Amino acid sequence: MGERFERHRQPWTSDELQKLRTLAGKGMALKAIAKALTRSEESIRDRAKADGIGIAKLR
């Protein structure tokens, strides 16, 4: 089972958004970004899609 996050449904801060853009720009994987921001992978994916940020897909 995946990790549980205490921050359920917390609003995104501008700091977190900046960090998301930076990490995604460096080509980090979704799992690594989620761990760095202590948010779920689904949360990261949804926010990135809403903001038009591309997340690297591992193959």
Beta strands, then each sheet from edge to edge (+ up, - down):
end
